[in-house]
Amino acid sequence: MPAATPRLRAAVVGTGAIATGGHLPALEAHADEVETVAAVDVDAGRLDAFRARAGEAVRGYTDLALMLERERPDLVLIGTPPSLHREQAVAALRAGAWVLCEKPLCLSLAECDEIAAAEGAEEDGGPYATVFFQHRYGSGAAHARELLASGALGAPLVAHCQTTWYRDTAYYAVPWRGRWATEGGGPTMGHGIHQTDLLLHLLGDWAEVRAMAGRLVHDVESEDVSTALVRFESGAMATVVNSVLSPHEVSRIRIDCSDATVELSHLYGHSNDDWVYTPAPHVARASDAAERVRAWRTPAADLPSSHTAQLAAVLAARRAGVRPPGSGHEARRTLEFTAALYKAAFTGLPVRAGEIAPGDPHYTAMHGDHPEWAPRTPANAKESR
């Protein structure tokens, strides 16, 4: 009998809530293929709590470089504050590890390009860095993308992307939140980016963005609400709304096509039942309407969106020695869209894909070289203009 394939060695960097609630369950679900060997955190107490949950065989480190040198992991999962992502991802890639990093991948397009430069060559099979955008994974999202790509729903025409959540003052008491230098932005960058990525995953490349953003409630540097108008390369148009001011929380995508509307409503994750397909009147009247609608609504199985589902896709790519989904152009496209939204909000001008390049202040920082928004006053909440 052939020898069993050795399990991949995985390390977790940052052992807070996302590591215990997302990364570790994903690794445990794939324990036949991956072994968690190490964890890194500067907070010794948090690190000990993670190791108690993961198992004492997981070795603890407070220094990333030392862990990479001693453990030589095949996979590194990063769940630290955003300002650390670029440095940590580059270090892991240079050590030969594939990287799965929480959103946002980094704070700017300049940092994104640094990470890309540290990746391995395509012909060598990596290593690669991918972003944890788990909302694009799962059977419902895969089914919707196949239907849209095949033309089964007709041509995409109008879309709406909504992330309207609620965060109170205590949420922003964490020192790195709400600051350009450490979080990179507000809900556009840190919350709505999940749904933005899913929208781009479903509709493809964007062409132009117009936007507004403002700080209406929270005493932070970045915005707490943003809105955008988007034109896609296909000609489809969309609205995007991001908020942390909304008592009724929802994450929603709606795409109106020439033959049907597809809608997704959820909060932090979705399953097949969260996707709804409505036929256009001319389709509903057709003789094969029932058969067509049944095909839209019934994926083969129900795999909810999750870190576990995304890790499965990354592991499959690694076995094949190919770039994983959610990396490369796909990761950069979502970050470029976010930078374009901020630039459009600060300048009041439309921003086109490919416009933000070295030399543009929004290439190195989401807020560019613009001053902070003026402090909010009771009489007048200042918007970005």
N, C-alpha and C positions, 0 to 999 in steps of 0.2 A: 504493500500500500504506500502511496506517496505520503511524505511527511506533511503534517498539518501546517497551514500557513500561519506564521507567528502573528499574534495580535499586534495592532498598532499601539504605540505608546502615546498617551495623551496627557497634556498638562493644562490645568486651569489657572488663568492669571486674573486675579480679582475674585474674591470668594464671598461677595455680598449676595443680595437677594436673587439677582438674575442667575448667579452661578448655582445656588442651591435649588432654585425653582425651575430653571430652564436647562442649563448646561449639564448638570449632574444627572437629572432624569434622562436626558438624551443619551448621554454616555452609557448609562446603565441599561438603557433599552437596546444598545448595540454592543453589549458586553462580550458577545461571541466574536466580535471583530476588533474591539478597542478595549484597552486596559488603561484606567486612569492611574498614573504613576506619581504625579506631583501636583502641587498647588502652590501658588505664590500670592502673598498679600503682605503689605507693610504693617497691617494690624494683626498682631500675634493672637489676640483673643478671637478675632473673626476667623483667622486661619485655623485655629484649634477647633472651633465649632464646625467648620466645614469638614475637617479631617475626621471628626467624630461621626459626622453624617456619612462621609464617603468611605470610611474605613481607615484604620490606622496604617495599613500598608501604603497609603498615599503619603508620600514624603512632603514635608512642609518647608517652604523657603520664604525669606523676606527679600531676596535679591533675584531678579529675573535672570541676569547674566550668569550667575552661579548655577541656577537651575538648568539653563540651557546647556551649559558646559558639562554638568554632571549627568543629566538625564537623557540628553539628546532625543527629545520627543519627536514623534512623527507629526503630531497635531498639537496646536496650541489654541485654546479657546480663551478669548480676551473679553472680560466684563468689567473693566476699570472705567473711571471717568473719561470722557471723550478726549481731553487734552493729552492723555497718555497713549492713545491708540497708535498714533503714527510711529512713535519711538519703539513701542513694544512690538508692533507688527513687523517693522523693519528688522529688529533684532531677531525675532523668531524666524523670519524668512531667510535671513543670512545664516542662521544655524541649520537650515535645511528643513524646517517644519512648515507644513501647511497651516494656514491661519484661518480661524473663524472668529470674526470680531463683531461685537455688538455695534448697533447703529449709534451715532453715525460712524462710518469707517474712520473718519478723521475730521479735522476742523476746516479744511480748505481744499480746493483743487490742487494747489501746490503740494500739499501733504499727500494727496491722493496719488499724484504723479511720482512722488518719492517712494511710496509703497510699491507702485507698479514697477519702478526701476529696480527694486530689490527682489522682485519675483524671478523665478527661474525661466529659462527659455522654453518656448512652446515645444520644441523638438525634444527637450529633456524631460517633459512632463512635470514642470513646476520646480519648486513649490509655488503655490498660489495663495492669495489672500481673498477671502470672500466675506460678505457682510451677513450678519444674522437678520435677514428680512424674511422671517418665517411665514408671513402672511401670504406670500406668493406660492407657498408649498401646501400640500394637502390636495385631496381629490377634487374638491369643488373648484379651486382656482385652476388646477390643471385642465379640468373639463371645460371651463369657461374659455380659457385661452385657446384650446383646440377648436372650439366652436367658432370663435372670432377669427382665428387664423384661416380656417377652412372656408369661411364665407357662409356657414350654415345659418347665421343670424342676419345675413345681409351686411351691407357696408356700415361700419360705425360712423355715427353722425354727431351726437351730442352726449357729453358725459358730465357727471358730477362726482367729485371726490371730497369727502367730508370727514374730518377728525375733530369733533367737538367734544372735548373732555373738560374735566374740572380739577383744578389744583388750587389748594388753599395756601395761606401765608406760610404755614408750617412746612409745606413741601419745599419752598424756596429758602428755608433756613439752612439747608445743606449748602455749604460755602461755594461749591463749584457750579450750582445751578443758577440759571438766569444771567450768566456772565459770558461775554463774547470769548474771552481768552480761555475759558475752561469748558464751557458747554457748546460754544460755537453759535448759539442762537436760542430762540425760544421754541414754541410748538412747531414751527415750520421745520426746524432742524431736529428736535428731540422727540416729537410725538407724531405729527402728521407724516413724517418721512416714510413710515411704514405703508400707509395707504397710497402715498405718492408713488412709491416704488411699485406697488401692486398695479396702480393705474398704468404706469409706463410698461410694466410687464405685459399687460393685457392689450394696450393700444400701440406700443412701439415708440419710435423716436418722436420727440417733440420738436417743434420748429420755432415757436415764439411765445413769450410770456409777458404779460402786463400785470402789475400787482400793486396792492397797498398793504401796509402793516402798521401796527400801532401798539403802544403800551397803555392800556385803558384802565387797569386795576392794580397790577402788582408793581411794587417798588423794586424793579430789577433793571439791568442794563438793556436786555433784549426785549423783543416784542412778546405780547401775550395773545395776540390775534393777528392773522394774516388772511388775505384773500387774493386770488389770482385768476386771470383769464388765460387760457392756453390754447394754442393752435398746434395740432399735430402734423407731421409730415404727410399723413394720409388726407389731411383737410378737415378731419374731425375737430370739434371745439369742445372745451371743457371748462368748468369752474372748479377751483380748489379752495377749500375753507379749512383753516386750522385755528383752534381755540383751546385755551385752558380756562375759559370763563363760563362754561356751559353746564348748568346743573343737570340737564338731561343729557347724559353722555351717550355718544354713539360713534361708531366708525362705519362709513357707508360709501359704497361706490355704485353708481348707476350709469349704464351705457345704453343709450337708445340707438339701435341699428335700424336699417330699413325694413327688416322683417320681424324684429322682436326687441324687447327691452330686457336686459339682464340686470338684476339688482342684488347687492350683497349688503346686509345690515348685521353688525355684530359689535363687539367692544374690543376685546383683546385677542380673539381667535375665532375661527369659523369652522363649521362642518357643512356637509352637503345641504342640510335643511335650511341653512342661512342664505342660500342662493335661490332666487326666484326668477323665472322666465315667463314673460308675457308676450304672446304672439300679436303681431300687428293685425288689424281687422282683415286685410286681404288674405293673410295666412290662416286666420281663424275660420274663414269661410271656405277654404280649400278642402278638397275631398280627402287629402292626406294629412289634415291638420292634427288629428289626434296622434298619429304616428310620429310626426315631426316634433311636436311638443314633448311627447314621451321620451324621445331621444335626447332632447335638450336637458331634461330634468333628471335623468337617471345615470349618473356615473356608476361604474362597475362596482365600486366599494366606497365606503366612507372612511377616509383618512383625514382627520382634522388637521388644520394647520398647526404647526408646532416646531420647536427646536429639534425634536426627534425626527420629524419628517424632513427637515432641511439637512440634518446630519446624514441621513440615509442617502440623499442626493450627492452630498460631498464625498462620502465614502465610495459611492459607485463611480464617481469621476476619478477618484484616486486609484481605484483598482484598474480603471481603463487608462490611466496616465494622461487624462485630458483635463482641460480647464473646467472647474466646477461652475454650475450656474450661479449667478449673483456675484460674479467677479469680473475683472477686466472692464470691458465697455459697459456692461450692465451696471456695475457698481458706480462707475464714474458718471454715467448718464443721470442717475438719480441725484448724485451730489451736485452735478452741474445744473440740473433743474433747480435745486434748492438755492444755489448761489445766484442763479438768474432771477429767481423770485425776489431775493433780497435786493439785488441790484435794481430791479425794476421798481421796488417799493421805495428805495432811497432816492432814486433819480427821477421817478415819474415817467420814465421812458420805456418803450418796449425793448426787450432783450432777446436776441436770436441765438439759437444753438450755435456753439463754436465761437461766440463773440468774446467770452471771458477767457483770455489767454495771458501768458506772462506779460507783465507791464500794466495790466488792469488791476486796480487795487482790490477788486473782488476776487481775484485769483488767489490772493494770499490770506484773505479774511472775508468772512461772509458779509460783514458790514462795510467792507472797503475802507476808505480813509474818511468816511463821514463821521461827524461828531455824534455823540450819544443823543438820543431823543431828549428833548427838554423834559424836565420833571413834570409829572401829571399834576394838575391843579384841580380842585373840586369843580371849578367852573368850566374847565376845558381840558379834555384829555387829548394830548398832542398825538397826531399820527406821524408817520415817517416823513411826510413831505414838509 
